[in-house]
Amino acid sequence: RARLLARKDEDVEKARNTLALSRWKTAERWNREHEATITQRDHAPGSLVLVRNTAVEKELNRKHKPRWLGPMVVVRKTYGGAYICAELSGVVSKLRFAAFRLKPFIAR
C-alpha cells in the first residue's frame, strides 16, 4: 500500500499528460474533418447581408413565412462579434445580429 501511495503522484501526472494529448489530437482531427464546413465570414461595413429569421423556426405555421430578412446594410461589428445592421432606407435596427445569422446578399 505504501508503494502505491508513493506512485500515485507519478500516475496522476502521467494520466494528466495522456488526457491532454488525447484532447489535443481529437481537437486537431475534428478541425481537419470539418475544415470545409467551418466558415469565417467577416462582413465589412456597408456590405449587403441577409438575416436569418430565427424567430420563425420555433413556430408551427412557419411554412409560408420568410426564412431570411433583408437585404440589410452592415453598419459595424461590435466587440463581441455581433453586427449592427440598417435597412436599405437607412433606419438602424435596435437589434444586434449574431454572425451565424448573417450571409452575404448576392444580387441577381
N, C-alpha and C positions, 0 to 999 in steps of 0.2 A: 504494500500500500504506500509506503514511503517513496518507493521508486516512481510509482505512478504520479504521486503528487509533485515530485521533483520534475517530471517530464511534462507536466500539464502546461506550463508556460510555453515550452517549445512547441507542443502540439497545437495550442491555440494560435500561436503566431503562424505556424505552417498552414493551418486551416484558413486563417485570415488572408494569407497571401494567395492560396489556391482559389478562394472565393473571389477575391479582387481580380485575379487574372481571368477567371471564368466569366465574370460580368463584363470585363473589357472586351473579351473575344466575342461574346454574344452581342454586345452593342455594335461592334465593328461588322459582324456578319449581318445584322439587321439593316444597318446603313447600306451595305453593299447590295442586299436583296431588294431594298426599296429605293434605290438611287433614282430610278426612272420616275417614281411617283411623287417624290418629295420635291416640291417647287418652292422657291424663294422668290416671291414677286415683290418688288419694291415699286409702288405706284408713285410717280413723280407728281408734284403739284401741277394742276392744270390738265392732267390726263383724264380721259373719259373712262368711267368704270360702270359696271352693273353691280347691283347689291342684291345678294340672296335674301329672299323674303322668308326668313326662318320662322316667323310667327304663324305662317300658313301651314307649316309642316306638321303641326300638332292637331290641326282641325280635321274633322271627319269629312267636311264638304270642300276639300282643297282641290278637287279635280279641275274646276274651271277658274281657279284664282291664279293670278300671275305668280310665277315662281321667282322671277327676277324683277327688281325695281330699277328704274333709271331710263336712260343713262344719267349719271351724275358726274360732277366735276370734283376732283380731289382738291381740297383746299390746303391741307397739310397733314402730316403724320405726327401723332403725339409721341411723348417719350415712352409710353407703354407699348407702342406698336399699333394702336388703333388709328383709324383715319377719320378726319372731319371732311365731310363732303357737302356740296351745294347742288341745288337743282340747276338746270340749264338757264333758268331765269335769273339766277344769282342769289336766290334765297338760301342761306346757310342753314343746314339741318342742325337741330339741337342734339341729335343723337350722335354717338360715336360708333363707328363700324369696325368690327374686328377684321383682321387681314384675310382670314379664311372665307369671309362672306363676300369679298370683292373679286371680280375678274375683269380683265380689260374689255372694253367695248370696242368692237370692230365694226365699223360702218360698212354696209354693203354697197 
